[in-house]
Amino acid sequence: MVPFMDAKTEELKAAHDVLAEFYADRLAGALDHMPAERAVLGLFCDLTLAAGVGTNVADVGCGTGRLEPYLAARGLSPRGVDLSPEMIRVARRDHPGFGFDPADLRELPFEDASLAGVVCWYSLMYLAPSDRPAAFSELARVIKPGGYLVTAFKAGDSQVRRGGRSLNLGVEFDVYWLSPGEMERRVNDAGFATVFWGGRPAQGQEGSPQAYLLAQRSLRTRR
């Protein structure tokens, strides 16, 4: 169950309910044409399997579920969660072989240290500054010591922007293009060690450079 939402979270959920079919059409097969993204996700898969902590991973902020087939093909057992019930409906329709459930990043439906890894593919950029400590702590809580977290995000100055306007679908929501420095600090403070970071320039209609961070959960649990 998705917990009670504040107004900004409700706005984000409602907007992505509207965007679900648009994303399903626009992003179908997109990963096939993104070698940098495949490389980073592939490294996450290889390291997760090599760590010997299992194959169960979560795609947090899974949207239409487009990453699940790739993760499964690389040997992992992914499950997707997303704030938007409509995104979950589309994901279940388009990728019926996988599990998808509505959930809030700040209150994940997983037991402590139950996952070999988590993918946050452009899903952390909706977190307001006040929500970030709790969200990153949740990611650390659900990943086993030695497991991995990988994230892709729009690199910027961490200031709030209004997203959705350019799509002309009548939706708006807050979005943050996080600075790579802040992203790494948040991940490290939550108990992860950086394994890889990188990025690429903006391409086509992208309004910002794209950044990637891969980190391993500390083998020592925090009290």
C-alpha positions as CSV (number, residue, x, y, z in Angstrom):
1,M,0.0,0.0,0.0
2,V,1.1,3.6,-0.7
3,P,1.0,5.6,2.5
4,F,-0.9,8.9,3.0
5,M,0.5,11.5,0.7
6,D,1.4,15.1,1.0
7,A,0.2,17.5,-1.7
8,K,3.4,17.4,-3.7
9,T,3.5,13.6,-3.7
10,E,-0.1,13.4,-4.7
11,E,0.6,15.8,-7.6
12,L,3.5,13.6,-8.7
13,K,1.4,10.5,-8.6
14,A,-1.5,12.0,-10.5
15,A,0.9,13.4,-13.2
16,H,2.5,10.0,-13.7
17,D,-0.9,8.3,-13.9
18,V,-1.5,10.6,-16.9
19,L,2.0,9.9,-18.3
20,A,1.8,6.1,-18.1
21,E,0.6,5.4,-21.7
22,F,2.8,8.2,-23.1
23,Y,5.9,6.7,-21.5
24,A,4.9,3.2,-22.6
25,D,4.9,4.4,-26.2
26,R,7.8,6.7,-26.0
27,L,10.2,4.5,-24.1
28,A,9.4,1.1,-25.6
29,G,12.7,-0.3,-26.9
30,A,14.6,2.8,-25.8
31,L,17.2,0.8,-23.9
32,D,18.2,-0.9,-27.1
33,H,19.6,2.4,-28.4
34,M,21.3,3.5,-25.2
35,P,24.7,1.7,-24.9
36,A,25.8,3.8,-21.9
37,E,22.7,2.9,-19.9
38,R,23.1,-0.8,-20.9
39,A,26.7,-0.8,-19.8
40,V,25.9,0.6,-16.4
41,L,23.0,-1.7,-15.8
42,G,25.1,-4.6,-17.0
43,L,27.9,-3.8,-14.6
44,F,25.3,-3.7,-11.8
45,C,24.0,-7.1,-12.8
46,D,27.5,-8.6,-13.0
47,L,28.6,-7.3,-9.7
48,T,25.4,-8.3,-7.9
49,L,25.7,-11.8,-9.2
50,A,29.4,-12.0,-8.3
51,A,28.7,-10.8,-4.7
52,G,26.8,-14.0,-3.9
53,V,24.0,-12.3,-2.1
54,G,21.2,-13.6,-4.3
55,T,19.3,-12.5,-7.4
56,N,16.3,-10.7,-6.0
57,V,16.4,-7.1,-6.9
58,A,13.9,-4.2,-6.9
59,D,13.4,-1.6,-9.6
60,V,12.2,1.3,-7.5
61,G,10.3,3.8,-9.5
62,C,9.9,1.2,-12.3
63,G,7.5,3.2,-14.3
64,T,6.2,1.0,-17.2
65,G,8.5,-1.8,-16.3
66,R,10.8,-1.4,-19.3
67,L,14.0,-2.5,-17.4
68,E,12.7,-5.8,-16.1
69,P,13.3,-7.9,-19.2
70,Y,16.9,-6.6,-19.4
71,L,17.6,-7.3,-15.7
72,A,16.1,-10.8,-16.0
73,A,18.1,-11.6,-19.2
74,R,21.3,-10.8,-17.2
75,G,20.4,-13.3,-14.5
76,L,18.6,-11.3,-11.9
77,S,15.0,-11.7,-10.5
78,P,13.5,-8.2,-10.6
79,R,10.4,-6.8,-9.0
80,G,9.1,-3.4,-9.8
81,V,7.5,-0.8,-7.5
82,D,6.2,2.7,-8.4
83,L,4.2,5.5,-6.8
84,S,1.8,5.6,-9.7
85,P,-0.9,2.9,-9.8
86,E,-1.4,3.6,-13.5
87,M,2.3,3.0,-14.2
88,I,1.9,-0.3,-12.3
89,R,-1.2,-1.2,-14.4
90,V,0.7,-0.6,-17.7
91,A,3.8,-2.5,-16.4
92,R,1.7,-5.5,-15.5
93,R,0.0,-5.4,-18.9
94,D,3.2,-5.0,-20.9
95,H,5.4,-7.3,-18.9
96,P,3.1,-9.9,-17.3
97,G,6.0,-12.2,-16.4
98,F,7.1,-9.9,-13.6
99,G,5.8,-8.7,-10.3
100,F,4.8,-5.0,-9.9
101,D,3.2,-3.2,-7.0
102,P,2.5,0.4,-6.0
103,A,4.8,1.8,-3.3
104,D,6.5,4.9,-2.0
105,L,10.3,5.2,-2.1
106,R,10.2,6.5,1.4
107,E,8.4,3.4,2.7
108,L,9.4,0.4,0.7
109,P,7.5,-2.9,1.0
110,F,10.6,-5.1,1.5
111,E,12.0,-6.7,4.6
112,D,15.3,-5.5,6.1
113,A,18.4,-6.7,4.1
114,S,16.1,-8.8,1.8
115,L,17.4,-7.6,-1.6
116,A,20.6,-8.3,-3.5
117,G,20.3,-4.9,-5.1
118,V,18.1,-2.0,-6.1
119,V,17.8,0.0,-9.3
120,C,16.7,3.6,-9.1
121,W,16.6,4.6,-12.8
122,Y,15.6,8.3,-12.9
123,S,13.4,7.9,-9.8
124,L,15.5,9.7,-7.1
125,M,15.1,13.1,-8.9
126,Y,11.6,13.6,-7.5
127,L,12.7,13.7,-3.9
128,A,12.5,17.0,-2.1
129,P,15.5,17.8,0.1
130,S,13.6,17.0,3.3
131,D,12.7,13.5,2.0
132,R,16.1,12.5,0.9
133,P,17.6,11.3,4.2
134,A,14.6,8.9,4.8
135,A,14.6,7.7,1.2
136,F,18.3,6.8,1.1
137,S,18.0,5.2,4.5
138,E,15.2,3.0,3.1
139,L,17.4,1.9,0.3
140,A,20.1,1.0,2.7
141,R,17.7,-0.8,4.9
142,V,16.4,-3.2,2.2
143,I,19.7,-4.1,0.6
144,K,21.8,-6.9,2.0
145,P,25.3,-6.0,3.1
146,G,27.5,-6.5,0.0
147,G,24.6,-5.8,-2.3
148,Y,24.4,-3.0,-4.8
149,L,22.5,0.2,-5.6
150,V,22.6,1.7,-9.1
151,T,21.0,5.0,-10.1
152,A,20.7,7.1,-13.2
153,F,19.8,10.8,-12.8
154,K,19.7,14.1,-14.6
155,A,22.9,16.0,-13.5
156,G,22.4,19.6,-12.4
157,D,22.5,22.0,-9.5
158,S,20.0,20.3,-7.2
159,Q,17.5,23.1,-7.5
160,V,13.8,22.4,-7.9
161,R,12.3,22.7,-11.4
162,R,8.8,22.1,-12.7
163,G,8.6,19.1,-14.9
164,G,5.9,18.0,-17.4
165,R,5.0,21.3,-18.9
166,S,6.8,20.7,-22.3
167,L,4.7,17.5,-22.9
168,N,1.5,19.5,-23.3
169,L,-0.5,16.8,-21.4
170,G,-1.7,19.2,-18.6
171,V,0.6,17.9,-15.9
172,E,3.3,19.5,-13.8
173,F,5.4,18.2,-10.9
174,D,8.6,19.1,-9.0
175,V,11.8,17.6,-10.2
176,Y,15.4,18.0,-9.1
177,W,18.4,17.7,-11.3
178,L,20.8,16.5,-8.6
179,S,24.4,17.4,-8.6
180,P,26.7,14.4,-8.8
181,G,28.4,15.5,-5.7
182,E,25.2,15.5,-3.7
183,M,24.1,12.2,-5.0
184,E,27.4,10.5,-4.0
185,R,27.3,12.2,-0.6
186,R,23.7,11.0,0.0
187,V,24.6,7.4,-1.0
188,N,27.8,7.3,1.0
189,D,26.1,8.8,4.1
190,A,23.5,6.1,3.9
191,G,26.1,3.3,4.2
192,F,27.2,2.6,0.6
193,A,30.7,2.8,-0.9
194,T,31.0,4.2,-4.4
195,V,32.1,1.6,-7.0
196,F,31.6,3.5,-10.2
197,W,30.4,7.0,-11.2
198,G,30.2,8.5,-14.7
199,G,28.1,10.5,-17.1
200,R,27.5,11.6,-20.6
201,P,26.5,14.9,-22.3
202,A,22.9,15.7,-23.1
203,Q,21.7,14.3,-26.4
204,G,18.8,15.2,-28.6
205,Q,15.9,16.6,-26.5
206,E,17.6,16.0,-23.2
207,G,17.9,19.2,-21.2
208,S,20.8,18.1,-19.0
209,P,23.8,15.8,-18.8
210,Q,23.0,12.2,-17.6
211,A,24.8,10.8,-14.6
212,Y,25.2,7.3,-13.2
213,L,26.3,6.0,-9.8
214,L,26.9,2.4,-8.7
215,A,27.6,1.7,-5.0
216,Q,27.9,-1.3,-2.7
217,R,26.2,-1.6,0.7
218,S,28.7,-1.7,3.5
219,L,29.4,-5.2,4.8
220,R,29.0,-3.8,8.3
221,T,25.5,-3.0,9.3
222,R,24.9,0.2,11.2
223,R,23.1,0.4,14.6
